[in-house]
Amino acid sequence: MENKLTIYNTLSRKKELFEPLNPPFVGLYVCGPTVYGDAHLGHARPGITFDLLFRYLKYLGYRVRYVRNITDVGHLVNDEDDGEDKIAKKAKLEQLEPMEVVQLYTNRYHKNMEQLNTLPPSIEPHASGHIIEQQELIKTLIDKGYAYESEGNIYFDVERYSKKYHYGILSGRKIDELLVNTRQLSGQEEKRNSVDFALWKKATPEHIMRWPSPWGVGFPGWHLECSCMSQKYLGNTFDIHGGGLDLQFPHHECEIAQSTAAQGHPAVRYWMHNNMVTINGQKMGKSLGNFITLDQLFAGDNAVLEQAYSPMTVRFFILQAHYRSPLDFSNEALKAAEKGYERLMSAIVQLHKLKASNENTVDVKTLRDNCFNAMNDDLNTPILIAHLFDGVRVINSIAAGSEKIDAENLQILTELFDSFVFDILGLKGETDSSASNQALGKVIDAMMNVRKAARANKDWATSDKIRDELKNAGIQIKDTKDGYEWELE
């Protein structure tokens, strides 16, 4: 298939045709979680966004190495260079070893990602497993004059870097404004400039996570790990680096600076960022205390939830918005996603029951082209889903006998839905949902038998009342020559 995939490159601020460095191989690195608490809806978005990209690249025939890291050291409480390590702080609170905290929440994260039907990455490296590589990168940066030691800490010299390269190239920040506006944090007077960031931090006596180094006992800075691990597993230059929009600055800006200073050239060709999940217009996050964990979503166990939402409802909810658009949480939006998902799944069941005709009155090939065009346009899933629902209407029309489809087009339509719904969007049938639909189907059958008897007795009032009550409940009844069909509106 001809490659027509375009993706929005945050670095160039425009859509670009995706052309891998070494086709058919693709290197994809995505910033994973800092594992000090349960995954929430905000974590689900990058998980699903880059799972979608991974799936689609593989569908197009690329051989993808997908690397997603686990941050288990160096991420300080305020996301800058002061405060406690987030995992060490959690370990103290729960009276656990830091790596117990890491293992516990990594396992829980994996469970949630599996529930959301995301494929596991090819490699999942831990920051704590790459201390040697991080120390070697620091040595290189010191040797090249882009890092300096101060009181046992190693800092990246942003002003020195900016004399040759562009610090702010990804985020649009200007170094002169940063030097003026970035405040000096208490306890960081050893920095040459407030904008400089830590590569290695000296461990205080009470700091739990610590390693020996040429500069004394300490631990790596947060930004360092991704430069090391991405290039170790994908090479000094690789195709795509992804993550949440909140990581664009300072995390990804610092990554670019580290890698470019060490190598003399950037490491990443395409930068991709998913937008935030918000609640009441505010970013959802652990630090703000306004998050809903995925386990709470699936169980309905949170004060803001009106009901439980299944993993596939959550996945469908996230895919209904373009990955670069904000996504605001509401019960109404999730309930609408639940209905949409169930309608799509019901249509696929109906599709697999259709019989081919000798005639054809539907344009399936245009529908297929529309679906590919949507995905190739920077993974435009809301447009793709709209086209799939065009297909749902086609399926229902064929089932009702108002349209006909021949064997060739039925095969194209079946492959189209199976590929886009299951292989690319990553949706799947849910046992609970199927069981619920079966139970609902039995109730509808019983009511329709009563309606059938009423019609036989010319009791039109009862017949119409049953139909209207079902419609009010969100169930659309369609009479067919063989009986009837139903679907959720």
TILUM-517251 format. One line per 8 residues: their letters; for each residue x, z, y of C-alpha. Coordinates in nm, 2 decimals. Example, Ala and Ser with C-alpha at 12.3 -4.5 7.8 and 13.67 -1.06 7.14 Angstrom:
as = 1.23:0.78:-0.45  1.37:0.71:-0.11
***
This chain:
menkltiy = 0.00:0.00:0.00  0.12:-0.09:0.35  0.23:0.22:0.54  0.00:0.27:0.84  0.03:0.65:0.88  0.08:0.77:1.23  0.14:1.13:1.32  0.16:1.30:1.66
ntlsrkke = 0.52:1.40:1.72  0.53:1.71:1.94  0.88:1.62:2.04  0.78:1.28:2.19  0.43:1.39:2.28  0.27:1.08:2.13  0.16:0.93:1.80  0.42:0.75:1.61
lfeplnpp = 0.43:0.54:1.30  0.57:0.76:1.02  0.89:0.60:0.89  1.08:0.83:0.65  1.45:0.85:0.67  1.51:0.76:0.30  1.19:0.61:0.16  1.03:0.68:-0.08
fvglyvcg = 1.17:1.03:-0.03  1.02:1.26:0.23  1.16:1.60:0.34  0.89:1.84:0.48  0.97:2.19:0.60  0.69:2.43:0.71  0.73:2.78:0.85  0.56:3.02:0.61
ptvygdah = 0.43:3.37:0.66  0.61:3.69:0.76  0.49:3.90:0.46  0.40:4.24:0.60  0.02:4.22:0.56  -0.27:4.03:0.41  -0.32:3.67:0.50  -0.60:3.60:0.75
lgharpgi = -0.79:3.30:0.87  -0.51:3.21:1.10  -0.27:3.18:0.81  -0.52:2.96:0.62  -0.50:2.69:0.89  -0.13:2.59:0.85  -0.16:2.64:0.48  -0.44:2.38:0.46
tfdllfry = -0.31:2.15:0.73  0.03:2.10:0.57  -0.12:2.09:0.22  -0.33:1.80:0.35  -0.02:1.63:0.47  0.16:1.70:0.15  -0.13:1.56:-0.06  -0.17:1.25:0.15
lkylgyrv = 0.20:1.16:0.15  0.20:1.20:-0.23  -0.12:0.99:-0.25  0.06:0.71:-0.05  0.33:0.71:-0.31  0.60:0.91:-0.14  0.82:1.16:-0.33  0.79:1.47:-0.12
ryvrnitd = 1.01:1.78:-0.12  0.80:2.04:0.05  0.99:2.35:0.16  0.79:2.65:0.29  0.98:2.97:0.37  0.90:3.33:0.33  1.02:3.55:0.62  1.12:3.89:0.48
vghlvnde = 1.37:4.00:0.73  1.46:3.97:1.10  1.11:3.92:1.25  1.09:4.19:1.51  0.77:4.35:1.62  0.74:4.18:1.96  0.87:3.84:1.83  1.17:3.86:2.06
ddgedkia = 1.50:4.06:2.02  1.38:4.42:2.04  1.16:4.66:1.84  1.15:4.73:1.47  1.16:4.47:1.19  0.79:4.41:1.10  0.86:4.46:0.73  1.07:4.76:0.77
kkakleql = 0.80:4.92:0.99  0.54:4.85:0.73  0.77:5.00:0.46  0.80:5.32:0.65  0.43:5.35:0.70  0.35:5.29:0.33  0.65:5.48:0.20  0.77:5.18:0.01
epmevvql = 1.10:4.99:-0.02  1.10:4.69:0.22  1.12:4.45:-0.08  0.81:4.62:-0.24  0.62:4.53:0.08  0.76:4.17:0.06  0.66:4.13:-0.31  0.32:4.28:-0.26
ytnryhkn = 0.21:4.06:0.03  0.38:3.75:-0.10  0.18:3.79:-0.42  -0.14:3.84:-0.22  -0.06:3.54:0.00  0.00:3.32:-0.31  -0.33:3.43:-0.45  -0.52:3.34:-0.13
meqlntlp = -0.34:3.00:-0.11  -0.44:2.93:-0.47  -0.80:3.03:-0.39  -0.79:2.78:-0.10  -0.66:2.52:-0.35  -0.34:2.45:-0.17  -0.06:2.31:-0.38  0.25:2.52:-0.41
psiephas = 0.56:2.40:-0.22  0.85:2.24:-0.40  1.08:2.52:-0.29  0.99:2.86:-0.13  1.31:3.02:-0.01  1.33:3.38:0.13  1.53:3.46:0.44  1.69:3.76:0.27
ghiieqqe = 1.82:3.53:0.00  2.02:3.32:0.25  2.22:3.58:0.44  2.55:3.41:0.36  2.43:3.07:0.48  2.30:3.23:0.80  2.64:3.40:0.86  2.82:3.07:0.81
liktlidk = 2.60:2.90:1.07  2.68:3.18:1.31  3.05:3.13:1.26  3.01:2.76:1.33  2.82:2.83:1.65  3.09:3.09:1.76  3.37:2.84:1.69  3.20:2.57:1.89
gyayeseg = 3.14:2.80:2.19  2.76:2.83:2.17  2.75:3.19:2.05  2.92:3.51:2.16  2.96:3.87:2.03  2.85:4.17:2.24  2.85:4.53:2.11  2.81:4.42:1.75
niyfdver = 2.54:4.17:1.82  2.57:3.79:1.82  2.37:3.59:2.08  2.32:3.22:2.13  2.44:3.11:2.47  2.14:2.91:2.60  2.30:2.83:2.94  2.62:2.70:2.78
yskkyhyg = 2.41:2.49:2.54  2.20:2.35:2.83  2.51:2.21:3.00  2.53:1.94:2.72  2.18:1.95:2.56  1.82:2.00:2.66  1.69:2.35:2.59  1.32:2.31:2.63
ilsgrkid = 1.29:1.96:2.49  1.01:2.06:2.25  0.81:2.30:2.46  0.86:2.14:2.80  1.03:2.46:2.94  1.30:2.42:3.21  1.62:2.62:3.18  1.64:2.70:3.55
ellvntrq = 1.29:2.85:3.54  1.36:3.04:3.22  1.68:3.19:3.37  1.48:3.31:3.67  1.16:3.42:3.50  1.26:3.56:3.16  1.27:3.94:3.21  1.56:4.15:3.08
lsgqeekr = 1.43:4.38:2.80  1.55:4.74:2.79  1.84:4.78:2.56  1.95:4.42:2.58  2.18:4.45:2.88  2.46:4.32:2.66  2.32:3.96:2.68  2.49:3.72:2.93
nsvdfalw = 2.14:3.59:3.02  1.80:3.72:2.94  1.70:3.39:2.79  1.98:3.42:2.52  1.85:3.49:2.17  1.99:3.69:1.88  2.16:3.53:1.59  2.27:3.87:1.44
kkatpehi = 2.16:4.22:1.53  2.36:4.53:1.48  2.18:4.77:1.25  2.11:5.12:1.39  2.16:5.40:1.14  1.79:5.43:1.06  1.75:5.05:1.01  1.66:5.00:0.64
mrwpspwg = 1.74:4.63:0.60  2.11:4.57:0.66  2.40:4.36:0.53  2.77:4.36:0.59  2.91:4.08:0.81  3.23:4.00:1.00  3.06:4.16:1.31  2.96:4.48:1.14
vgfpgwhl = 2.66:4.59:0.94  2.34:4.42:1.06  2.07:4.17:1.00  1.99:3.81:1.10  1.78:3.70:1.40  1.44:3.55:1.32  1.51:3.20:1.44  1.82:3.15:1.23
ecscmsqk = 1.67:3.14:0.88  1.47:2.82:0.93  1.77:2.62:1.06  1.97:2.73:0.75  1.71:2.69:0.48  1.56:2.36:0.60  1.90:2.19:0.61  2.02:2.35:0.29
ylgntfdi = 1.73:2.20:0.09  1.65:1.89:0.30  1.98:1.78:0.45  2.13:1.78:0.80  1.86:1.54:0.91  1.51:1.54:0.76  1.17:1.40:0.82  0.90:1.65:0.92
hgggldlq = 0.90:2.01:1.04  0.56:2.18:1.07  0.41:2.51:1.18  0.16:2.68:1.40  0.15:2.59:1.77  0.24:2.96:1.85  0.58:2.89:1.70  0.67:2.60:1.93
fphhecei = 0.83:2.84:2.17  1.06:3.02:2.12  1.09:2.99:1.75  1.11:2.61:1.71  1.29:2.56:2.04  1.56:2.80:1.92  1.58:2.62:1.58  1.65:2.29:1.77
aqstaaqg = 1.92:2.45:1.98  2.09:2.61:1.68  2.09:2.30:1.47  2.19:2.06:1.75  2.47:2.29:1.87  2.61:2.32:1.52  2.58:1.95:1.42  2.60:1.77:1.75
hpavrywm = 2.26:1.61:1.67  1.90:1.72:1.61  1.79:1.80:1.25  1.42:1.71:1.27  1.27:1.36:1.33  0.90:1.45:1.35  0.76:1.79:1.47  0.40:1.87:1.38
hnnmvtin = 0.20:2.17:1.50  -0.14:2.29:1.41  -0.35:2.45:1.67  -0.48:2.81:1.66  -0.79:2.97:1.50  -0.96:3.17:1.78  -1.23:3.44:1.78  -1.43:3.47:2.10
gqkmgksl = -1.18:3.23:2.25  -0.87:3.45:2.18  -0.60:3.37:1.93  -0.66:3.54:1.59  -0.36:3.75:1.48  -0.23:4.07:1.33  -0.06:4.18:1.65  -0.39:4.16:1.84
gnfitldq = -0.59:4.34:1.57  -0.87:4.08:1.59  -0.81:3.91:1.25  -1.03:3.86:0.95  -0.84:3.86:0.62  -0.91:3.59:0.37  -1.01:3.85:0.11  -1.26:3.99:0.37
lfagdnav = -1.40:3.64:0.43  -1.44:3.57:0.06  -1.61:3.91:0.00  -1.81:3.93:0.33  -1.64:4.26:0.39  -1.59:4.27:0.77  -1.82:4.39:1.05  -1.82:4.05:1.22
leqayspm = -1.93:3.86:0.90  -2.29:3.80:0.83  -2.22:3.70:0.47  -1.94:3.61:0.23  -1.79:3.26:0.25  -1.63:3.09:-0.05  -1.28:2.96:-0.04  -1.40:2.60:-0.04
tvrffilq = -1.64:2.67:0.25  -1.34:2.80:0.44  -1.13:2.50:0.35  -1.41:2.26:0.45  -1.46:2.46:0.78  -1.09:2.41:0.87  -1.09:2.04:0.77  -1.39:1.97:0.99
ahyrspld = -1.17:2.02:1.30  -0.87:1.80:1.38  -0.56:2.01:1.30  -0.44:1.98:1.67  -0.77:2.11:1.81  -0.85:2.48:1.85  -1.09:2.61:1.59  -1.32:2.90:1.70
fsnealka = -1.46:3.13:1.44  -1.83:3.19:1.42  -2.08:3.27:1.14  -2.29:2.97:1.25  -2.00:2.73:1.21  -1.91:2.87:0.87  -2.27:2.85:0.75  -2.29:2.49:0.87
aekgyerl = -1.97:2.42:0.68  -2.12:2.58:0.37  -2.42:2.35:0.38  -2.20:2.05:0.45  -1.97:2.13:0.16  -2.26:2.18:-0.08  -2.42:1.86:0.03  -2.10:1.67:-0.03
msaivqlh = -2.05:1.82:-0.38  -2.41:1.74:-0.47  -2.37:1.38:-0.37  -2.06:1.35:-0.59  -2.26:1.48:-0.89  -2.53:1.22:-0.80  -2.26:0.95:-0.77  -2.14:1.01:-1.12
klkasnen = -2.50:0.96:-1.25  -2.56:0.62:-1.08  -2.60:0.31:-1.29  -2.47:-0.02:-1.19  -2.71:-0.30:-1.10  -2.66:-0.68:-1.12  -2.71:-0.69:-0.74  -2.52:-0.53:-0.45
tvdvktlr = -2.66:-0.44:-0.11  -2.40:-0.19:0.02  -2.07:-0.24:0.20  -1.83:-0.01:0.02  -1.51:-0.18:0.12  -1.57:-0.12:0.49  -1.64:0.24:0.41  -1.31:0.26:0.22
dncfnamn = -1.12:0.10:0.51  -1.28:0.35:0.75  -1.17:0.64:0.55  -0.81:0.52:0.53  -0.81:0.44:0.90  -0.92:0.80:0.98  -0.65:0.96:0.77  -0.38:0.72:0.90
ddlntpil = -0.48:0.82:1.25  -0.28:1.15:1.26  -0.48:1.30:0.97  -0.82:1.27:1.15  -1.02:1.47:0.90  -1.34:1.52:1.11  -1.37:1.14:1.14  -1.29:1.10:0.77
iahlfdgv = -1.56:1.36:0.68  -1.81:1.17:0.90  -1.74:0.85:0.70  -1.77:1.04:0.37  -2.12:1.15:0.48  -2.20:0.78:0.56  -2.11:0.74:0.19  -2.34:1.03:0.10
rvinsiaa = -2.63:0.85:0.26  -2.54:0.53:0.06  -2.53:0.73:-0.26  -2.87:0.88:-0.19  -3.02:0.54:-0.10  -2.89:0.40:-0.42  -3.04:0.69:-0.62  -3.37:0.65:-0.44
gsekidae = -3.38:0.28:-0.53  -3.37:0.15:-0.17  -3.02:0.01:-0.21  -2.84:-0.15:-0.51  -2.48:-0.14:-0.62  -2.30:-0.35:-0.88  -2.03:-0.24:-1.12  -1.73:-0.34:-0.90
nlqiltel = -1.85:-0.16:-0.59  -1.97:0.14:-0.79  -1.61:0.18:-0.93  -1.47:0.15:-0.57  -1.72:0.41:-0.44  -1.65:0.65:-0.72  -1.27:0.62:-0.68  -1.31:0.65:-0.31
fdsfvfdi = -1.49:0.99:-0.33  -1.28:1.13:-0.61  -0.96:1.04:-0.42  -1.05:1.15:-0.07  -1.26:1.46:-0.16  -1.05:1.60:-0.44  -0.70:1.45:-0.42  -0.65:1.43:-0.04
lglkgetd = -0.89:1.69:0.12  -0.82:1.92:-0.17  -1.18:2.03:-0.22  -1.31:2.12:-0.56  -1.63:2.24:-0.72  -1.67:2.62:-0.72  -1.80:2.80:-1.03  -2.01:3.04:-0.82
ssasnqal = -2.16:2.76:-0.61  -2.24:2.55:-0.93  -2.40:2.85:-1.09  -2.60:2.91:-0.77  -2.71:2.55:-0.76  -2.82:2.56:-1.12  -3.03:2.87:-1.06  -3.17:2.71:-0.74
gkvidamm = -3.25:2.39:-0.94  -3.45:2.59:-1.19  -3.65:2.75:-0.91  -3.72:2.41:-0.75  -3.82:2.26:-1.09  -4.07:2.54:-1.13  -4.22:2.48:-0.78  -4.22:2.11:-0.84
nvrkaara = -4.41:2.15:-1.16  -4.68:2.34:-0.97  -4.68:2.07:-0.71  -4.71:1.80:-0.98  -5.02:1.99:-1.12  -5.17:2.02:-0.78  -5.13:1.65:-0.71  -5.29:1.57:-1.05
nkdwatsd = -5.58:1.78:-0.94  -5.58:1.61:-0.60  -5.51:1.95:-0.44  -5.32:1.79:-0.15  -5.31:2.11:0.06  -5.11:2.30:-0.21  -4.89:2.00:-0.28  -4.81:1.96:0.09
kirdelkn = -4.75:2.33:0.14  -4.49:2.34:-0.14  -4.31:2.04:0.01  -4.32:2.20:0.36  -4.20:2.54:0.24  -3.91:2.38:0.06  -3.82:2.18:0.37  -3.83:2.50:0.58
agiqikdt = -3.59:2.65:0.33  -3.34:2.36:0.39  -3.43:2.17:0.08  -3.51:1.80:0.11  -3.73:1.66:-0.16  -3.73:1.29:-0.24  -3.99:1.14:-0.47  -3.85:0.88:-0.71
kdgyewel = -4.01:0.65:-0.97  -3.87:0.89:-1.24  -3.98:1.21:-1.07  -3.79:1.36:-0.78  -3.45:1.45:-0.64  -3.35:1.73:-0.41  -3.06:1.81:-0.18  -2.97:2.07:0.07
e = -3.01:1.96:0.43
***
